[in-house]
Amino acid sequence: MLRRSTAERHLYAATSPVAKSGRLYGPGGLGQLSGGPEELTVYRSARDDADAARLWEISETLTGVTYGGA
């Protein structure tokens, strides 16, 4: 049985000419736990702007690092 690595999916997303910016790539097999790289649907909860802002604030507080971007 050929086992695909996590690195393979990262490399696919970073280097494949068909991979699109801003998309999620991961294992396309059963339960998205195994298999070759495929474009996946991002869960709705992962696209929530309020949750993202709160996570960013918590990360800055815990690390002591702030991002001065726009």
PQR file of N, CA, C, O and H, with PARSE charges and radii, in Angstrom:
ATOM      1  N   MET A   1       0.843  -1.183   0.000 -0.4000 1.5000
ATOM      2  CA  MET A   1       0.000   0.000   0.000 -0.0000 2.0000
ATOM      3  C   MET A   1       0.890   1.249   0.000  0.5500 1.7000
ATOM      4  O   MET A   1       1.797   1.382   0.822 -0.5500 1.4000
ATOM      5  N   LEU A   2       0.616   2.140  -0.919 -0.4000 1.5000
ATOM      6  CA  LEU A   2       1.360   3.387  -1.002 -0.0000 2.0000
ATOM      7  C   LEU A   2       0.766   4.385  -0.021  0.5500 1.7000
ATOM      8  O   LEU A   2      -0.426   4.688  -0.072 -0.5500 1.4000
ATOM      9  H   LEU A   2      -0.120   2.032  -1.586  0.4000 1.0000
ATOM     10  N   ARG A   3       1.595   4.886   0.859 -0.4000 1.5000
ATOM     11  CA  ARG A   3       1.130   5.862   1.838 -0.0000 2.0000
ATOM     12  C   ARG A   3       1.597   7.249   1.430  0.5500 1.7000
ATOM     13  O   ARG A   3       2.790   7.472   1.223 -0.5500 1.4000
ATOM     14  H   ARG A   3       2.563   4.639   0.900  0.4000 1.0000
ATOM     15  N   ARG A   4       0.679   8.159   1.316 -0.4000 1.5000
ATOM     16  CA  ARG A   4       1.018   9.518   0.893 -0.0000 2.0000
ATOM     17  C   ARG A   4       1.315  10.375   2.117  0.5500 1.7000
ATOM     18  O   ARG A   4       0.651  10.261   3.147 -0.5500 1.4000
ATOM     19  H   ARG A   4      -0.290   7.978   1.483  0.4000 1.0000
ATOM     20  N   SER A   5       2.305  11.219   1.990 -0.4000 1.5000
ATOM     21  CA  SER A   5       2.725  12.035   3.121 -0.0000 2.0000
ATOM     22  C   SER A   5       2.008  13.375   3.133  0.5500 1.7000
ATOM     23  O   SER A   5       1.486  13.835   2.117 -0.5500 1.4000
ATOM     24  H   SER A   5       2.845  11.311   1.153  0.4000 1.0000
ATOM     25  N   THR A   6       1.997  13.982   4.297 -0.4000 1.5000
ATOM     26  CA  THR A   6       1.464  15.329   4.431 -0.0000 2.0000
ATOM     27  C   THR A   6       2.288  16.288   3.590  0.5500 1.7000
ATOM     28  O   THR A   6       1.748  17.223   2.999 -0.5500 1.4000
ATOM     29  H   THR A   6       2.421  13.609   5.122  0.4000 1.0000
ATOM     30  N   ALA A   7       3.588  16.062   3.534 -0.4000 1.5000
ATOM     31  CA  ALA A   7       4.462  16.935   2.749 -0.0000 2.0000
ATOM     32  C   ALA A   7       4.056  16.946   1.283  0.5500 1.7000
ATOM     33  O   ALA A   7       4.135  17.985   0.628 -0.5500 1.4000
ATOM     34  H   ALA A   7       4.027  15.303   4.014  0.4000 1.0000
ATOM     35  N   GLU A   8       3.624  15.807   0.759 -0.4000 1.5000
ATOM     36  CA  GLU A   8       3.223  15.744  -0.639 -0.0000 2.0000
ATOM     37  C   GLU A   8       2.085  16.718  -0.917  0.5500 1.7000
ATOM     38  O   GLU A   8       2.084  17.387  -1.950 -0.5500 1.4000
ATOM     39  H   GLU A   8       3.560  14.963   1.291  0.4000 1.0000
ATOM     40  N   ARG A   9       1.128  16.805  -0.019 -0.4000 1.5000
ATOM     41  CA  ARG A   9      -0.005  17.706  -0.219 -0.0000 2.0000
ATOM     42  C   ARG A   9       0.429  19.166  -0.129  0.5500 1.7000
ATOM     43  O   ARG A   9      -0.063  20.010  -0.880 -0.5500 1.4000
ATOM     44  H   ARG A   9       1.129  16.261   0.820  0.4000 1.0000
ATOM     45  N   HIS A  10       1.348  19.465   0.786 -0.4000 1.5000
ATOM     46  CA  HIS A  10       1.872  20.827   0.904 -0.0000 2.0000
ATOM     47  C   HIS A  10       2.647  21.211  -0.350  0.5500 1.7000
ATOM     48  O   HIS A  10       2.501  22.317  -0.870 -0.5500 1.4000
ATOM     49  H   HIS A  10       1.747  18.780   1.396  0.4000 1.0000
ATOM     50  N   LEU A  11       3.463  20.294  -0.823 -0.4000 1.5000
ATOM     51  CA  LEU A  11       4.238  20.567  -2.034 -0.0000 2.0000
ATOM     52  C   LEU A  11       3.324  20.754  -3.241  0.5500 1.7000
ATOM     53  O   LEU A  11       3.582  21.608  -4.089 -0.5500 1.4000
ATOM     54  H   LEU A  11       3.582  19.396  -0.400  0.4000 1.0000
ATOM     55  N   TYR A  12       2.273  19.969  -3.320 -0.4000 1.5000
ATOM     56  CA  TYR A  12       1.311  20.113  -4.415 -0.0000 2.0000
ATOM     57  C   TYR A  12       0.700  21.514  -4.389  0.5500 1.7000
ATOM     58  O   TYR A  12       0.656  22.195  -5.413 -0.5500 1.4000
ATOM     59  H   TYR A  12       2.063  19.275  -2.631  0.4000 1.0000
ATOM     60  N   ALA A  13       0.235  21.933  -3.233 -0.4000 1.5000
ATOM     61  CA  ALA A  13      -0.403  23.254  -3.113 -0.0000 2.0000
ATOM     62  C   ALA A  13       0.581  24.372  -3.450  0.5500 1.7000
ATOM     63  O   ALA A  13       0.191  25.395  -4.013 -0.5500 1.4000
ATOM     64  H   ALA A  13       0.271  21.379  -2.401  0.4000 1.0000
ATOM     65  N   ALA A  14       1.842  24.182  -3.111 -0.4000 1.5000
ATOM     66  CA  ALA A  14       2.842  25.229  -3.323 -0.0000 2.0000
ATOM     67  C   ALA A  14       3.407  25.261  -4.735  0.5500 1.7000
ATOM     68  O   ALA A  14       3.848  26.313  -5.197 -0.5500 1.4000
ATOM     69  H   ALA A  14       2.159  23.351  -2.654  0.4000 1.0000
ATOM     70  N   THR A  15       3.401  24.121  -5.431 -0.4000 1.5000
ATOM     71  CA  THR A  15       4.129  24.074  -6.700 -0.0000 2.0000
ATOM     72  C   THR A  15       3.302  23.675  -7.916  0.5500 1.7000
ATOM     73  O   THR A  15       3.735  23.914  -9.043 -0.5500 1.4000
ATOM     74  H   THR A  15       3.043  23.266  -5.055  0.4000 1.0000
ATOM     75  N   SER A  16       2.152  23.088  -7.732 -0.4000 1.5000
ATOM     76  CA  SER A  16       1.380  22.608  -8.877 -0.0000 2.0000
ATOM     77  C   SER A  16       0.842  23.775  -9.710  0.5500 1.7000
ATOM     78  O   SER A  16       0.315  24.739  -9.153 -0.5500 1.4000
ATOM     79  H   SER A  16       1.800  22.894  -6.816  0.4000 1.0000
ATOM     80  N   PRO A  17       0.968  23.698 -11.018 -0.5600 1.5000
ATOM     81  CA  PRO A  17       0.432  24.761 -11.850  0.2800 2.0000
ATOM     82  C   PRO A  17      -1.099  24.811 -11.855  0.5500 1.7000
ATOM     83  O   PRO A  17      -1.685  25.813 -12.265 -0.5500 1.4000
ATOM     84  N   VAL A  18      -1.741  23.744 -11.406 -0.4000 1.5000
ATOM     85  CA  VAL A  18      -3.209  23.752 -11.364 -0.0000 2.0000
ATOM     86  C   VAL A  18      -3.758  24.155  -9.991  0.5500 1.7000
ATOM     87  O   VAL A  18      -4.953  24.421  -9.860 -0.5500 1.4000
ATOM     88  H   VAL A  18      -1.265  22.930 -11.073  0.4000 1.0000
ATOM     89  N   ALA A  19      -2.898  24.202  -8.969 -0.4000 1.5000
ATOM     90  CA  ALA A  19      -3.339  24.623  -7.643 -0.0000 2.0000
ATOM     91  C   ALA A  19      -3.600  26.127  -7.658  0.5500 1.7000
ATOM     92  O   ALA A  19      -2.813  26.896  -8.209 -0.5500 1.4000
ATOM     93  H   ALA A  19      -1.927  23.986  -9.075  0.4000 1.0000
ATOM     94  N   LYS A  20      -4.706  26.535  -7.051 -0.4000 1.5000
ATOM     95  CA  LYS A  20      -5.108  27.942  -7.061 -0.0000 2.0000
ATOM     96  C   LYS A  20      -4.827  28.594  -5.716  0.5500 1.7000
ATOM     97  O   LYS A  20      -4.980  27.973  -4.664 -0.5500 1.4000
ATOM     98  H   LYS A  20      -5.345  25.910  -6.603  0.4000 1.0000
ATOM     99  N   SER A  21      -4.419  29.838  -5.765 -0.4000 1.5000
ATOM    100  CA  SER A  21      -4.130  30.594  -4.556 -0.0000 2.0000
ATOM    101  C   SER A  21      -5.382  30.745  -3.701  0.5500 1.7000
ATOM    102  O   SER A  21      -6.484  30.923  -4.221 -0.5500 1.4000
ATOM    103  H   SER A  21      -4.294  30.343  -6.619  0.4000 1.0000
ATOM    104  N   GLY A  22      -5.201  30.670  -2.381 -0.4000 1.5000
ATOM    105  CA  GLY A  22      -6.307  30.869  -1.460 -0.0000 2.0000
ATOM    106  C   GLY A  22      -7.214  29.671  -1.300  0.5500 1.7000
ATOM    107  O   GLY A  22      -8.257  29.780  -0.655 -0.5500 1.4000
ATOM    108  H   GLY A  22      -4.306  30.525  -1.959  0.4000 1.0000
ATOM    109  N   ARG A  23      -6.860  28.541  -1.859 -0.4000 1.5000
ATOM    110  CA  ARG A  23      -7.673  27.333  -1.767 -0.0000 2.0000
ATOM    111  C   ARG A  23      -7.052  26.367  -0.774  0.5500 1.7000
ATOM    112  O   ARG A  23      -5.876  26.491  -0.433 -0.5500 1.4000
ATOM    113  H   ARG A  23      -6.013  28.452  -2.383  0.4000 1.0000
ATOM    114  N   LEU A  24      -7.836  25.408  -0.312 -0.4000 1.5000
ATOM    115  CA  LEU A  24      -7.389  24.397   0.640 -0.0000 2.0000
ATOM    116  C   LEU A  24      -7.143  23.098  -0.103  0.5500 1.7000
ATOM    117  O   LEU A  24      -8.002  22.626  -0.848 -0.5500 1.4000
ATOM    118  H   LEU A  24      -8.792  25.307  -0.590  0.4000 1.0000
ATOM    119  N   TYR A  25      -5.958  22.518   0.101 -0.4000 1.5000
ATOM    120  CA  TYR A  25      -5.626  21.231  -0.502 -0.0000 2.0000
ATOM    121  C   TYR A  25      -5.292  20.253   0.610  0.5500 1.7000
ATOM    122  O   TYR A  25      -4.583  20.584   1.560 -0.5500 1.4000
ATOM    123  H   TYR A  25      -5.260  22.901   0.705  0.4000 1.0000
ATOM    124  N   GLY A  26      -5.809  19.056   0.476 -0.4000 1.5000
ATOM    125  CA  GLY A  26      -5.565  18.029   1.469 -0.0000 2.0000
ATOM    126  C   GLY A  26      -5.823  16.670   0.876  0.5500 1.7000
ATOM    127  O   GLY A  26      -6.012  16.548  -0.334 -0.5500 1.4000
ATOM    128  H   GLY A  26      -6.385  18.787  -0.296  0.4000 1.0000
ATOM    129  N   PRO A  27      -5.834  15.636   1.711 -0.5600 1.5000
ATOM    130  CA  PRO A  27      -6.049  14.292   1.208  0.2800 2.0000
ATOM    131  C   PRO A  27      -7.480  14.120   0.696  0.5500 1.7000
ATOM    132  O   PRO A  27      -8.438  14.500   1.369 -0.5500 1.4000
ATOM    133  N   GLY A  28      -7.614  13.549  -0.490 -0.4000 1.5000
ATOM    134  CA  GLY A  28      -8.933  13.401  -1.093 -0.0000 2.0000
ATOM    135  C   GLY A  28      -9.584  12.064  -0.839  0.5500 1.7000
ATOM    136  O   GLY A  28     -10.667  11.803  -1.364 -0.5500 1.4000
ATOM    137  H   GLY A  28      -6.835  13.241  -1.037  0.4000 1.0000
ATOM    138  N   GLY A  29      -8.960  11.207  -0.048 -0.4000 1.5000
ATOM    139  CA  GLY A  29      -9.496   9.873   0.206 -0.0000 2.0000
ATOM    140  C   GLY A  29     -10.585   9.862   1.258  0.5500 1.7000
ATOM    141  O   GLY A  29     -11.065  10.908   1.695 -0.5500 1.4000
ATOM    142  H   GLY A  29      -8.080  11.419   0.379  0.4000 1.0000
ATOM    143  N   LEU A  30     -10.961   8.667   1.651 -0.4000 1.5000
ATOM    144  CA  LEU A  30     -12.025   8.438   2.622 -0.0000 2.0000
ATOM    145  C   LEU A  30     -11.849   9.294   3.872  0.5500 1.7000
ATOM    146  O   LEU A  30     -10.826   9.207   4.551 -0.5500 1.4000
ATOM    147  H   LEU A  30     -10.571   7.817   1.295  0.4000 1.0000
ATOM    148  N   GLY A  31     -12.832  10.109   4.169 -0.4000 1.5000
ATOM    149  CA  GLY A  31     -12.805  10.962   5.352 -0.0000 2.0000
ATOM    150  C   GLY A  31     -11.736  12.041   5.315  0.5500 1.7000
ATOM    151  O   GLY A  31     -11.427  12.657   6.335 -0.5500 1.4000
ATOM    152  H   GLY A  31     -13.664  10.181   3.618  0.4000 1.0000
ATOM    153  N   GLN A  32     -11.176  12.263   4.142 -0.4000 1.5000
ATOM    154  CA  GLN A  32     -10.088  13.231   3.974 -0.0000 2.0000
ATOM    155  C   GLN A  32      -8.928  12.933   4.913  0.5500 1.7000
ATOM    156  O   GLN A  32      -8.279  13.837   5.439 -0.5500 1.4000
ATOM    157  H   GLN A  32     -11.427  11.762   3.313  0.4000 1.0000
ATOM    158  N   LEU A  33      -8.684  11.625   5.112 -0.4000 1.5000
ATOM    159  CA  LEU A  33      -7.597  11.189   5.984 -0.0000 2.0000
ATOM    160  C   LEU A  33      -6.447  10.563   5.216  0.5500 1.7000
ATOM    161  O   LEU A  33      -5.348  10.420   5.752 -0.5500 1.4000
ATOM    162  H   LEU A  33      -9.211  10.890   4.685  0.4000 1.0000
ATOM    163  N   SER A  34      -6.687  10.190   3.969 -0.4000 1.5000
ATOM    164  CA  SER A  34      -5.646   9.551   3.176 -0.0000 2.0000
ATOM    165  C   SER A  34      -5.886   9.884   1.709  0.5500 1.7000
ATOM    166  O   SER A  34      -6.910  10.461   1.344 -0.5500 1.4000
ATOM    167  H   SER A  34      -7.580  10.306   3.534  0.4000 1.0000
ATOM    168  N   GLY A  35      -4.935   9.513   0.891 -0.4000 1.5000
ATOM    169  CA  GLY A  35      -5.086   9.720  -0.541 -0.0000 2.0000
ATOM    170  C   GLY A  35      -4.301  10.906  -1.041  0.5500 1.7000
ATOM    171  O   GLY A  35      -3.683  11.646  -0.277 -0.5500 1.4000
ATOM    172  H   GLY A  35      -4.103   9.044   1.187  0.4000 1.0000
ATOM    173  N   GLY A  36      -4.344  11.061  -2.335 -0.4000 1.5000
ATOM    174  CA  GLY A  36      -3.600  12.126  -2.993 -0.0000 2.0000
ATOM    175  C   GLY A  36      -4.209  13.489  -2.763  0.5500 1.7000
ATOM    176  O   GLY A  36      -5.333  13.603  -2.274 -0.5500 1.4000
ATOM    177  H   GLY A  36      -4.846  10.459  -2.956  0.4000 1.0000
ATOM    178  N   PRO A  37      -3.466  14.523  -3.117 -0.5600 1.5000
ATOM    179  CA  PRO A  37      -3.938  15.888  -2.882  0.2800 2.0000
ATOM    180  C   PRO A  37      -5.113  16.253  -3.782  0.5500 1.7000
ATOM    181  O   PRO A  37      -5.133  15.938  -4.972 -0.5500 1.4000
ATOM    182  N   GLU A  38      -6.081  16.920  -3.187 -0.4000 1.5000
ATOM    183  CA  GLU A  38      -7.257  17.427  -3.897 -0.0000 2.0000
ATOM    184  C   GLU A  38      -7.638  18.767  -3.299  0.5500 1.7000
ATOM    185  O   GLU A  38      -7.305  19.067  -2.152 -0.5500 1.4000
ATOM    186  H   GLU A  38      -6.065  17.176  -2.220  0.4000 1.0000
ATOM    187  N   GLU A  39      -8.338  19.567  -4.085 -0.4000 1.5000
ATOM    188  CA  GLU A  39      -8.902  20.804  -3.545 -0.0000 2.0000
ATOM    189  C   GLU A  39     -10.098  20.425  -2.684  0.5500 1.7000
ATOM    190  O   GLU A  39     -10.973  19.678  -3.121 -0.5500 1.4000
ATOM    191  H   GLU A  39      -8.608  19.323  -5.016  0.4000 1.0000
ATOM    192  N   LEU A  40     -10.134  20.938  -1.466 -0.4000 1.5000
ATOM    193  CA  LEU A  40     -11.196  20.612  -0.517 -0.0000 2.0000
ATOM    194  C   LEU A  40     -12.040  21.846  -0.224  0.5500 1.7000
ATOM    195  O   LEU A  40     -11.612  22.977  -0.449 -0.5500 1.4000
ATOM    196  H   LEU A  40      -9.422  21.545  -1.111  0.4000 1.0000
ATOM    197  N   THR A  41     -13.219  21.612   0.271 -0.4000 1.5000
ATOM    198  CA  THR A  41     -14.096  22.689   0.699 -0.0000 2.0000
ATOM    199  C   THR A  41     -13.692  23.128   2.107  0.5500 1.7000
ATOM    200  O   THR A  41     -13.509  22.299   2.998 -0.5500 1.4000
ATOM    201  H   THR A  41     -13.567  20.693   0.454  0.4000 1.0000
ATOM    202  N   VAL A  42     -13.559  24.419   2.291 -0.4000 1.5000
ATOM    203  CA  VAL A  42     -13.237  24.955   3.620 -0.0000 2.0000
ATOM    204  C   VAL A  42     -14.527  24.995   4.426  0.5500 1.7000
ATOM    205  O   VAL A  42     -15.544  25.504   3.956 -0.5500 1.4000
ATOM    206  H   VAL A  42     -13.708  25.093   1.567  0.4000 1.0000
ATOM    207  N   TYR A  43     -14.483  24.458   5.636 -0.4000 1.5000
ATOM    208  CA  TYR A  43     -15.667  24.462   6.489 -0.0000 2.0000
ATOM    209  C   TYR A  43     -16.154  25.891   6.725  0.5500 1.7000
ATOM    210  O   TYR A  43     -15.349  26.817   6.825 -0.5500 1.4000
ATOM    211  H   TYR A  43     -13.657  24.045   6.018  0.4000 1.0000
ATOM    212  N   ARG A  44     -17.448  26.062   6.811 -0.4000 1.5000
ATOM    213  CA  ARG A  44     -18.048  27.376   7.021 -0.0000 2.0000
ATOM    214  C   ARG A  44     -17.485  28.041   8.281  0.5500 1.7000
ATOM    215  O   ARG A  44     -17.230  29.245   8.286 -0.5500 1.4000
ATOM    216  H   ARG A  44     -18.102  25.309   6.729  0.4000 1.0000
ATOM    217  N   SER A  45     -17.294  27.265   9.338 -0.4000 1.5000
ATOM    218  CA  SER A  45     -16.782  27.838  10.586 -0.0000 2.0000
ATOM    219  C   SER A  45     -15.371  28.398  10.416  0.5500 1.7000
ATOM    220  O   SER A  45     -14.976  29.306  11.146 -0.5500 1.4000
ATOM    221  H   SER A  45     -17.502  26.286   9.334  0.4000 1.0000
ATOM    222  N   ALA A  46     -14.615  27.868   9.466 -0.4000 1.5000
ATOM    223  CA  ALA A  46     -13.262  28.365   9.218 -0.0000 2.0000
ATOM    224  C   ALA A  46     -13.266  29.644   8.390  0.5500 1.7000
ATOM    225  O   ALA A  46     -12.224  30.277   8.224 -0.5500 1.4000
ATOM    226  H   ALA A  46     -14.936  27.130   8.873  0.4000 1.0000
ATOM    227  N   ARG A  47     -14.420  30.024   7.875 -0.4000 1.5000
ATOM    228  CA  ARG A  47     -14.519  31.252   7.068 -0.0000 2.0000
ATOM    229  C   ARG A  47     -15.191  32.386   7.834  0.5500 1.7000
ATOM    230  O   ARG A  47     -15.523  33.412   7.241 -0.5500 1.4000
ATOM    231  H   ARG A  47     -15.266  29.510   8.010  0.4000 1.0000
ATOM    232  N   ASP A  48     -15.394  32.225   9.121 -0.4000 1.5000
ATOM    233  CA  ASP A  48     -16.095  33.225   9.929 -0.0000 2.0000
ATOM    234  C   ASP A  48     -15.136  34.362  10.294  0.5500 1.7000
ATOM    235  O   ASP A  48     -14.152  34.139  11.000 -0.5500 1.4000
ATOM    236  H   ASP A  48     -15.125  31.392   9.603  0.4000 1.0000
ATOM    237  N   ASP A  49     -15.416  35.569   9.820 -0.4000 1.5000
ATOM    238  CA  ASP A  49     -14.524  36.715  10.048 -0.0000 2.0000
ATOM    239  C   ASP A  49     -14.397  37.089  11.521  0.5500 1.7000
ATOM    240  O   ASP A  49     -13.313  37.463  11.968 -0.5500 1.4000
ATOM    241  H   ASP A  49     -16.216  35.750   9.247  0.4000 1.0000
ATOM    242  N   ALA A  50     -15.479  36.996  12.278 -0.4000 1.5000
ATOM    243  CA  ALA A  50     -15.421  37.338  13.704 -0.0000 2.0000
ATOM    244  C   ALA A  50     -14.538  36.346  14.454  0.5500 1.7000
ATOM    245  O   ALA A  50     -13.749  36.746  15.310 -0.5500 1.4000
ATOM    246  H   ALA A  50     -16.360  36.692  11.915  0.4000 1.0000
ATOM    247  N   ASP A  51     -14.664  35.062  14.142 -0.4000 1.5000
ATOM    248  CA  ASP A  51     -13.814  34.053  14.772 -0.0000 2.0000
ATOM    249  C   ASP A  51     -12.352  34.267  14.402  0.5500 1.7000
ATOM    250  O   ASP A  51     -11.467  34.119  15.245 -0.5500 1.4000
ATOM    251  H   ASP A  51     -15.305  34.737  13.447  0.4000 1.0000
ATOM    252  N   ALA A  52     -12.096  34.616  13.135 -0.4000 1.5000
ATOM    253  CA  ALA A  52     -10.725  34.854  12.680 -0.0000 2.0000
ATOM    254  C   ALA A  52     -10.107  36.033  13.428  0.5500 1.7000
ATOM    255  O   ALA A  52      -8.950  35.969  13.844 -0.5500 1.4000
ATOM    256  H   ALA A  52     -12.815  34.736  12.450  0.4000 1.0000
ATOM    257  N   ALA A  53     -10.871  37.103  13.597 -0.4000 1.5000
ATOM    258  CA  ALA A  53     -10.370  38.287  14.309 -0.0000 2.0000
ATOM    259  C   ALA A  53     -10.063  37.954  15.762  0.5500 1.7000
ATOM    260  O   ALA A  53      -9.045  38.386  16.304 -0.5500 1.4000
ATOM    261  H   ALA A  53     -11.811  37.156  13.259  0.4000 1.0000
ATOM    262  N   ARG A  54     -10.936  37.194  16.382 -0.4000 1.5000
ATOM    263  CA  ARG A  54     -10.728  36.806  17.792 -0.0000 2.0000
ATOM    264  C   ARG A  54      -9.496  35.914  17.933  0.5500 1.7000
ATOM    265  O   ARG A  54      -8.703  36.095  18.857 -0.5500 1.4000
ATOM    266  H   ARG A  54     -11.762  36.843  15.942  0.4000 1.0000
ATOM    267  N   LEU A  55      -9.329  34.954  17.026 -0.4000 1.5000
ATOM    268  CA  LEU A  55      -8.159  34.080  17.049 -0.0000 2.0000
ATOM    269  C   LEU A  55      -6.880  34.897  16.866  0.5500 1.7000
ATOM    270  O   LEU A  55      -5.872  34.632  17.522 -0.5500 1.4000
ATOM    271  H   LEU A  55      -9.973  34.807  16.275  0.4000 1.0000
ATOM    272  N   TRP A  56      -6.920  35.890  15.976 -0.4000 1.5000
ATOM    273  CA  TRP A  56      -5.762  36.747  15.757 -0.0000 2.0000
ATOM    274  C   TRP A  56      -5.407  37.501  17.040  0.5500 1.7000
ATOM    275  O   TRP A  56      -4.239  37.577  17.421 -0.5500 1.4000
ATOM    276  H   TRP A  56      -7.739  36.105  15.444  0.4000 1.0000
ATOM    277  N   GLU A  57      -6.418  38.055  17.696 -0.4000 1.5000
ATOM    278  CA  GLU A  57      -6.184  38.798  18.949 -0.0000 2.0000
ATOM    279  C   GLU A  57      -5.581  37.892  20.014  0.5500 1.7000
ATOM    280  O   GLU A  57      -4.626  38.273  20.692 -0.5500 1.4000
ATOM    281  H   GLU A  57      -7.367  37.993  17.387  0.4000 1.0000
ATOM    282  N   ILE A  58      -6.132  36.709  20.161 -0.4000 1.5000
ATOM    283  CA  ILE A  58      -5.619  35.763  21.154 -0.0000 2.0000
ATOM    284  C   ILE A  58      -4.176  35.388  20.834  0.5500 1.7000
ATOM    285  O   ILE A  58      -3.335  35.325  21.731 -0.5500 1.4000
ATOM    286  H   ILE A  58      -6.908  36.399  19.611  0.4000 1.0000
ATOM    287  N   SER A  59      -3.889  35.140  19.558 -0.4000 1.5000
ATOM    288  CA  SER A  59      -2.529  34.775  19.146 -0.0000 2.0000
ATOM    289  C   SER A  59      -1.543  35.886  19.465  0.5500 1.7000
ATOM    290  O   SER A  59      -0.444  35.617  19.949 -0.5500 1.4000
ATOM    291  H   SER A  59      -4.573  35.191  18.830  0.4000 1.0000
ATOM    292  N   GLU A  60      -1.924  37.136  19.198 -0.4000 1.5000
ATOM    293  CA  GLU A  60      -1.038  38.251  19.514 -0.0000 2.0000
ATOM    294  C   GLU A  60      -0.815  38.375  21.010  0.5500 1.7000
ATOM    295  O   GLU A  60       0.301  38.644  21.455 -0.5500 1.4000
ATOM    296  H   GLU A  60      -2.818  37.354  18.805  0.4000 1.0000
ATOM    297  N   THR A  61      -1.856  38.183  21.777 -0.4000 1.5000
ATOM    298  CA  THR A  61      -1.734  38.270  23.232 -0.0000 2.0000
ATOM    299  C   THR A  61      -0.810  37.179  23.781  0.5500 1.7000
ATOM    300  O   THR A  61       0.061  37.449  24.608 -0.5500 1.4000
ATOM    301  H   THR A  61      -2.762  37.965  21.416  0.4000 1.0000
ATOM    302  N   LEU A  62      -1.007  35.964  23.319 -0.4000 1.5000
ATOM    303  CA  LEU A  62      -0.224  34.838  23.829 -0.0000 2.0000
ATOM    304  C   LEU A  62       1.235  34.871  23.388  0.5500 1.7000
ATOM    305  O   LEU A  62       2.117  34.448  24.134 -0.5500 1.4000
ATOM    306  H   LEU A  62      -1.715  35.744  22.647  0.4000 1.0000
ATOM    307  N   THR A  63       1.492  35.367  22.190 -0.4000 1.5000
ATOM    308  CA  THR A  63       2.865  35.379  21.686 -0.0000 2.0000
ATOM    309  C   THR A  63       3.603  36.672  21.972  0.5500 1.7000
ATOM    310  O   THR A  63       4.833  36.704  21.967 -0.5500 1.4000
ATOM    311  H   THR A  63       0.775  35.711  21.584  0.4000 1.0000
ATOM    312  N   GLY A  64       2.851  37.746  22.225 -0.4000 1.5000
ATOM    313  CA  GLY A  64       3.482  39.044  22.422 -0.0000 2.0000
ATOM    314  C   GLY A  64       3.946  39.670  21.105  0.5500 1.7000
ATOM    315  O   GLY A  64       4.680  40.658  21.105 -0.5500 1.4000
ATOM    316  H   GLY A  64       1.852  37.720  22.230  0.4000 1.0000
ATOM    317  N   VAL A  65       3.517  39.095  19.998 -0.4000 1.5000
ATOM    318  CA  VAL A  65       3.898  39.580  18.665 -0.0000 2.0000
ATOM    319  C   VAL A  65       2.689  40.174  18.001  0.5500 1.7000
ATOM    320  O   VAL A  65       1.634  39.541  17.939 -0.5500 1.4000
ATOM    321  H   VAL A  65       2.920  38.292  19.999  0.4000 1.0000
ATOM    322  N   THR A  66       2.829  41.400  17.495 -0.4000 1.5000
ATOM    323  CA  THR A  66       1.710  42.034  16.801 -0.0000 2.0000
ATOM    324  C   THR A  66       2.090  42.282  15.352  0.5500 1.7000
ATOM    325  O   THR A  66       3.262  42.463  15.023 -0.5500 1.4000
ATOM    326  H   THR A  66       3.685  41.914  17.544  0.4000 1.0000
ATOM    327  N   TYR A  67       1.100  42.288  14.508 -0.4000 1.5000
ATOM    328  CA  TYR A  67       1.301  42.525  13.094 -0.0000 2.0000
ATOM    329  C   TYR A  67       0.799  43.928  12.790  0.5500 1.7000
ATOM    330  O   TYR A  67      -0.346  44.261  13.096 -0.5500 1.4000
ATOM    331  H   TYR A  67       0.147  42.141  14.775  0.4000 1.0000
ATOM    332  N   GLY A  68       1.634  44.732  12.201 -0.4000 1.5000
ATOM    333  CA  GLY A  68       1.287  46.121  11.935 -0.0000 2.0000
ATOM    334  C   GLY A  68       0.711  46.353  10.557  0.5500 1.7000
ATOM    335  O   GLY A  68       0.694  47.490  10.084 -0.5500 1.4000
ATOM    336  H   GLY A  68       2.564  44.461  11.952  0.4000 1.0000
ATOM    337  N   GLY A  69       0.238  45.307   9.898 -0.4000 1.5000
ATOM    338  CA  GLY A  69      -0.299  45.443   8.544 -0.0000 2.0000
ATOM    339  C   GLY A  69      -1.634  46.172   8.517  0.5500 1.7000
ATOM    340  O   GLY A  69      -2.224  46.472   9.555 -0.5500 1.4000
ATOM    341  H   GLY A  69       0.252  44.384  10.283  0.4000 1.0000
ATOM    342  N   ALA A  70      -2.086  46.444   7.317 -0.4000 1.5000
ATOM    343  CA  ALA A  70      -3.332  47.187   7.134 -0.0000 2.0000
ATOM    344  C   ALA A  70      -4.550  46.367   7.444  0.5500 1.7000
ATOM    345  O   ALA A  70      -5.672  46.861   7.334 -0.5500 1.4000
ATOM    346  H   ALA A  70      -1.606  46.200   6.474  0.4000 1.0000
TER
END
